[in-house]
Amino acid sequence: MGGFSTNNFKGFVLALLSSGFIGASFIIKKKGLRRAAAVSGVRAGVGGYAYLLEPLWWLGMITMIVGEVANFVAYAFAPAVLVTPLGALSIIVSAVLAQFILKERLHKLGILGCVMCISGSVIIVIHAPQERAISSVQEIWNMATQTAFLLYVGSVVVVVFILIFHFAPQCGSTNVLVFTGICSLMGSLSVMSVKALGTSLKLTFEGKNQLIFPETWFFMVVVAICVITQMNYLNKALDTFNTAVVSPIYYVMFTSLTILASVIMFKDWDGQSGGSIISEICGFIVVLSGTILLNVTKDYEGSSFRGAW
Amino acid sequence: MGGFSTNNFKGFVLALLSSGFIGASFIIKKKGLRRAAAVSGVRAGVGGYAYLLEPLWWLGMITMIVGEVANFVAYAFAPAVLVTPLGALSIIVSAVLAQFILKERLHKLGILGCVMCISGSVIIVIHAPQERAISSVQEIWNMATQTAFLLYVGSVVVVVFILIFHFAPQCGSTNVLVFTGICSLMGSLSVMSVKALGTSLKLTFEGKNQLIFPETWFFMVVVAICVITQMNYLNKALDTFNTAVVSPIYYVMFTSLTILASVIMFKDWDGQSGGSIISEICGFIVVLSGTILLNVTKDYEGSSFRGAW
């Protein structure tokens, strides 16, 4: 067990708050997108931007930004291996809210899915590694420029380019893996750069000014590029496909890639016992199963069961 | 983390073997009971004993006894908190065999249930407490006669009597909780006495003869009474109700009561960190959810989804 420090606890609470806001934002934005499509007749997935005139969509966007800021600050306190998987809790929030606001019925097996997401999250939280003490942005820079991590970034960028310029025009609107793949790949870089920037800002607020170093500004540019790309394609994915299909795929790919990136860059698992790492992976599998269950059963209405998988 | 000693490992392997045999036995016995009912027209649940003439039922019984012996020996090596929850794996074995032998179709969500049972079991195994070193049957006797445990035994006996003589004649064949309740309550006492007897026999084989103490013989009588009662009512439950209904209820009640009994008698959780105990409970919840999922979806055939819960 990694133990549970004050910093991990702060990160944990922020991650919970973040999930609440982000879960709510999904519902509000979805309602906004629906309304916009009803008014203009053109959907965001096929290139429409009518949703930009819809106040509800902006409210959802603001809720999401608040959630993302909480998430951002969470990454400054606790390791990505802890914060990222907790994102699944936003799915529970949105499932519960969907029942009341979008009038989607939550199936009894969906409740079982919620129980699993919570149990899995508890296991992940208990076994999260300690955040290592970082004293300057240069230290993060050195982590980001180690060969292994550069290789990771290189492969991600190449795959994203192939997806955007070759696959997206061809089968972006028929194959759910294209848009969600771009989101998830960029997402793993977003999280790493967000963590770098967040830690630098935290150090700055603590009195050790990091804004004098070009590395801090570089991370800021990377965050902007990654987050905008990620959000743009998440919008496209959400509007083109059913949330029930997008959410679990996005969760699995985004979380797996982020954990991979974090383990490469921050060496989260060094000094963790084998048992803790296995428990963490099992916790992740449990949350994942819960997510699948929640989403698979979300649209069940009795007769449609067999074909819904 | 409790660490994973050689004894825990032996107990773990034996528990796995035991689950294999017991899982197979469920299927073989069920086939035997079906055949016996077809021949005589009277079912065990309403007092028929025709299954005693059916060779398949006896084959199932032998498989079960081999499984139970493996289980019995497992308890001599590892704590009940480790061995008992692993019993859920027998449900996976029987679900897989049911597909081939009873031609029951395993639903895709059922596979998710299997994944969860395995993940949960891994978490339980990793966090299982160390078995404490016991050097004589008197030591176990002292544990069994502490006030807290005597109170537990007393309450169990009273409740079982009420269930057998008041509720069983009234609503035994309509309410699934009566027969499975009797099984589970007696089961928790079976496990404790089996563990006492197993440990005594293990000590005897190691050269410290415990058969000269009356306590060993007392435990032997208790084992016989508890196991016969438990088996008798498990037969009745299995024959009266659908396996899909009996299995998860039996698993939850039996495992919870056994963990409770073991924590009271053997103080398994003393010296365990809070994190380990919580992880273990989460692991148990995960296995339980997997069991429910596996059983709920076992009989789904598309259209029957809504009413099957």
Chai-1 contact restraints between the chains, C-beta under 6 A:
chainA,res_idxA,chainB,res_idxB,connection_type,confidence,min_distance_angstrom,max_distance_angstrom,comment,restraint_id
A,M1,B,G275,contact,1.0,0.0,6.0,A-B,restraint_1
A,K108,B,W309,contact,1.0,0.0,6.0,A-B,restraint_2
A,L112,B,S289,contact,1.0,0.0,6.0,A-B,restraint_3
A,V115,B,S289,contact,1.0,0.0,6.0,A-B,restraint_4
A,M116,B,S289,contact,1.0,0.0,6.0,A-B,restraint_5
A,S119,B,C282,contact,1.0,0.0,6.0,A-B,restraint_6
A,S119,B,I285,contact,1.0,0.0,6.0,A-B,restraint_7
A,S119,B,V286,contact,1.0,0.0,6.0,A-B,restraint_8
A,V122,B,C282,contact,1.0,0.0,6.0,A-B,restraint_9
A,I123,B,S279,contact,1.0,0.0,6.0,A-B,restraint_10
A,I123,B,C282,contact,1.0,0.0,6.0,A-B,restraint_11
A,I126,B,G275,contact,1.0,0.0,6.0,A-B,restraint_12
A,I126,B,S279,contact,1.0,0.0,6.0,A-B,restraint_13
A,G275,B,M1,contact,1.0,0.0,6.0,A-B,restraint_14
A,G275,B,I126,contact,1.0,0.0,6.0,A-B,restraint_15
A,S279,B,I123,contact,1.0,0.0,6.0,A-B,restraint_16
A,S279,B,I126,contact,1.0,0.0,6.0,A-B,restraint_17
A,C282,B,S119,contact,1.0,0.0,6.0,A-B,restraint_18
A,C282,B,V122,contact,1.0,0.0,6.0,A-B,restraint_19
A,C282,B,I123,contact,1.0,0.0,6.0,A-B,restraint_20
A,I285,B,S119,contact,1.0,0.0,6.0,A-B,restraint_21
A,V286,B,S119,contact,1.0,0.0,6.0,A-B,restraint_22
A,V286,B,V286,contact,1.0,0.0,6.0,A-B,restraint_23
A,S289,B,L112,contact,1.0,0.0,6.0,A-B,restraint_24
A,S289,B,V115,contact,1.0,0.0,6.0,A-B,restraint_25
A,S289,B,M116,contact,1.0,0.0,6.0,A-B,restraint_26
A,G302,B,F305,contact,1.0,0.0,6.0,A-B,restraint_27
A,G302,B,R306,contact,1.0,0.0,6.0,A-B,restraint_28
A,S303,B,S303,contact,1.0,0.0,6.0,A-B,restraint_29
A,F305,B,G302,contact,1.0,0.0,6.0,A-B,restraint_30
A,F305,B,F305,contact,1.0,0.0,6.0,A-B,restraint_31
A,R306,B,G302,contact,1.0,0.0,6.0,A-B,restraint_32
A,W309,B,K108,contact,1.0,0.0,6.0,A-B,restraint_33
